[in-house]
Amino acid sequence: MRRAPIPRLCVAATVVALCTLQSARALDLNQYPEMNVFIDEMVSVHGFSAQELRSIFAQVTLSDKVLKAIRRPAERLPWYRYRKLLVTDRQVTDGVKFWREHETTLDRATQQFGVPPQIVVAIIGVETRYGRVSGNHSVINALTTLMLGYPRRSEFFRSELEQYLLLTREEELDPMAINGSYAGAMGVPQFISSSYRRYAVDFNGDDRRDLISDPLDAIGSVANYLHAHKWRRDEPVASDVQVPEDLALDAMISSGFETTTTITRLHELGLRTDAELSGDSSASLVRLDGDSSPVYRIAFDNFYVITRYNHSLLYAMAVYELSRQIEQEYSTL
């Protein structure tokens, strides 16, 4: 779950401030009129204290590292390089260990939300190496930097900053104390603020939704997120496919984020898969960049549910392939 050059702005003060943003420095509210508008709205709409918000933003630092990182996401890599970053022997070993440690919780999440354990485990593995690597960027610094310095998605990050302040107030968290990704995702499952508020669940019964450090709440929340985005219980994610050598494929390849055809139609075209689904089940043919030749997969509705977590076909395929290897290794124990 993106990049654009910074455009010229009309207001001279904002232009000066935006240029200065290229080196990390403390936020000066006087240089950013939009920040004062934001604070006023947080006061009038949500009842925040203006003095408290000004005190918080006086501690914010604008980060050039954040702007550089968001322009170089891993999803720009070809599949064969992207895969090597996320689908590794250690990821599989650690995933099996995580599954064994939290087997009861994962089983409960499957029963309640219909999402298989290996999918939840793989997502947490891809996101944070099972909670070990959750990001070293201050969330409030990152969101403020992107609101002010990344015009292509400034409205989105403005909204996430609003959601973050609401979240920290609701969960009684220190807004200056939470670290996460360069895009403001946080905790074991790397939820952005709006997703945290909407989809996080208290899965350990302590009356708190702690995604920052609690793996049980993270497990339940990942499963709830996928369930809310219409995960189909007991249906596959993707499948290997046999492709005839003489078949012209370009017109069949899906690059979007939803299924485009049916199993029957793919079979009529000469494509074969072992997936156990009815002929009228939705599907798509996906092509990825292999090391020496293209890699083809048939993707089903659940594959595209995973893209709701991160809007990337590479991400969804990495989760799927990691989940398969984790499941295979776990089943041998």
N, C-alpha and C positions, 0 to 999 in steps of 0.2 A: 502496500500500500503504500516533466516536473521542473524543468530548468528553462530559464530564459534570461537574455541579457537585461541589465538594468536600463530602463529607458530614461530619456531626459524628462525632468520634471519642471513645471512652470514656476513654482515658488522658489526663489533664490535661496532662502534659508534652508529649505529642505534639500536642495541640490548640494549645498555645502555640507550639510550633515550626512547625506548619503555617501559622499565621497570620503568623508572622514571615517565612515564605517568600515573602510577597508583594513584598518588596524584595530585590534581589540582595545576598547576603552569604555569608561563608565558612561552610562546613559545620561545625557543632559536633557531634561524635559523641555527646556526652553528652545532647543533646536528642533524639536519634533512636535509641531502643533497637533498632529493626529493622536499623540499620546495623551495630551490633555483632554481631547475629545473623548478618547477611550475611557479615561478615568472618570470623566463626568457621567458617561453612560453607565459605567459600573455602579456609580453612586445612585443615579436616578432610577435605574432599572432593577438593580439587585440589592440596593441598600448597603453598599460598602461605605466605609469611611474614607473620604478623600485624603485625609491626613495619613491614614494607614497605608493607602495605596501609594501615595507619593513617597512615603518612607520605604516601602518595598522597592519601588522602581529606582530610588536613589542608590540602591545596592546592585542594580542590574548592570552587567557588562555586555556590550555588543561584541559579537565574536566573528572575526573573519574566517576562522576555521569552520564554523557552521555553514557559512555561505559557500565556501569551497567544497565542503562535503556534499551539500545537496545538489551541486552541479556535477558530481562524479559518483552517482549511485552504482552499486555493484550490478544492478539489473541491466546496465549498458553492456556488460560483458557478453561474449558469445556463450552458449550453453555449456560447452565442454570446459570452459574456464570457470564459469559460475558454479557448475556442479562440483568441481574439485574443491571449492571453498567450503561447501556445506555438507556434502555427502561423503564422509570420510570414515575410516575404520574407528577412529576415536569417537566420532559422533554416534556411531552404531553401538559401540561398547558402553558409552556413557548413557545412551538412551535406554538400553536394556537395564542398566543399573537403576536409572530413574524409575522405570516401569516397575521393577521389583520392589523398590522402596515405597512406592505409592500405589501398589496394585489395588488395594481396597478402594481408595479414592477414585482411581481411574475406572474401576468397574462400576462404581456408583454413578460416575458421570456418564458412562455409556448407557446405563439403565435409564437415567433421567433424561438425557438429551439425545441419545441415539448415535453419538459420535464414537467411533472405535478408539481404543486406547492408543494404538500406534500413531494415529493421526494427531491426537493431542500431544503426545510425547514428541513427535517429530517437529511440530510447530514450535514448541518450547525449546527444542534443541536448535533449530534454525535461528530462532529469535535471540536467544541469550545463552546458548551452550548449557541449557538446563539450569539457568539462573546464575551462572558464574559471571557472565559478561553482559551487564544490563545498560552500559553506556556511561561515559564520563563527562557528558555535557550537562551543565545546569539547565534544567527544563525551562525555567522562566527566562534565562538568558537566551536560550535557543529560540523559543517562541517569539520573544520580543525582537530579536535580531531578524528573524524571517518575516515578521510582520512589517518591519521598517525597511529591510534591505533586499527583499525578494518579491518584487512587484507582481510577478506572474501569479503568485499564490498568496499575496498579502492578505486578502480577505479570509482565506481559509485559516491562515495562522493567527489572524486577529480573533477569529471565532474560537480557535483552540486555546488562545491565551485567556479569553473570557471563560471558557470551560475549565481551564486549569485553576483559575482563581476560585471558581465555584466549587470545584472538586476539593481543593485543599481546605476550604472553609467547611464543607460538609463532612469531610473525613478527619478534620482537626489535624491537618498536616502543615508543617512549616513550608511555605512556598519557596523559600530560598534553599531548602535542604535536600531537594530531590534531584538526582541526576538521571539522565536517560540518553536517548539517541540524539543525533544532530537535528532531527525533525520533531523532537519533543515526545517521542514514545518512551514509555517508562515501565519499570518493573519486570518481573519474571516473564510475562507474556508480551511485553512491549506494547501496551495499549496506549493510544493517544487519549487525551483528556476526555473528549466526547464519548469515546468508546468505553472508557473506564466508568464514567457516570452512568452510561446506558446499559452496559452488558456485564459489568463486574458483579459477582455474587459472593456472598459469605458462604463458603463451602466447608468450613471447619466448625461452624456453630459458635464462634466467639463474638458475634454481633459486630464484626468489622469486615470491611471488604479490603483486605490488604494484598494488593498485587505487587507491592514494592519488594516484599521479602517472603511472602507465604506461598509455598508451592501448591498447597491444597486449594486455596482460593484461586490461584492461577489456573489450575486444572479445571475447576468448575467453570471459571469464567471463559476460558478458551472454548470449552464444549458448548456453553450457553451462546457464545458469539456465533459459532457455526450453526447451531440449531436455529437461532434467530434469523440467520440468512438462508434458511430452507435446506439444511442438510437432509439428505434422504437416507433414512436408516436402512442398513443392510444392503445398500447399493454400492457398486465399485466407484473408484475415483478415475482411474485411467487404465489403459491396457496396452501391452505390446501389440503390434499389428504386422501382419505379413503383407508386403506391398509388391505386386507384380512388377518386374523390371521394366516392362514396356508401357506401364500405365502413366499417362500424363496427369500430374498431380496438382499443378499450380492453381487450377480453378477450384480445387477442393479444400485447399489449406485455409484454416481459420486463424485469423490473427486477433479476433475480438475476444470478448469476455462472456460469451454465452454459447450454448450449443447451436449448431447451424443445420443439422440434418438428422437422420435416424440410422439405427443399426441396419435396417433393411436396405436403405439406400446405399450404405457403404458396402454391404455384401453384394448388391447388384453391380457395383463398380469393380468388384474383384478383391476387395479388402477383407481380411479375415482376422477375427479376434476370438480369444477364448472366454471373454466376459459372458457371464450368464445373465442376459437381459433379453426382454422381449424385442421383437423386431421393430416395434414402434417407439422404443426408448430413444430419447434424445442423445446425440453424440456429435463430436466434431473430430476432424483430422488435424493434428497439430504437428508442425515441422520445427525442429530445433537444429541449431548449428552443432554438428558433431565435429570431432577432431579432424577427420578426413572425409567424412560424408554426412549427409543429413540424417537426423534421427527422427523417426516418426512414431507417434503415439495416437491412440484414440482416447479422447477426453470425454468424460460424462458430466452430468450436472454437478456432482460433488466436486469435481475438479475446479469448476468455476466458482463454487462456494468458497473454496480456499483462496481464490483470487480476491475475494471481498476482504480478506485479511491483509493482503498486500496485492496491489493491482498490477500483477506481473505473472505472465505465463511461466517464466523461468522459476519464480518463487514457488508457484503451485507444483511444478514438476519436481523441484528439489524436495519439497515436503513429501510428495508422493513417493519418490524413490527412496528417501531416507526411511519413511514409514515402512516400506516393504522390507528393507534390510533389517530394520529393528524387529519387525514381526517375525521374520525368518529366524533370526538369532534367538529371540525370546522363546520361540516354539521348540527349540532344541534343548532347553534347560530342563 
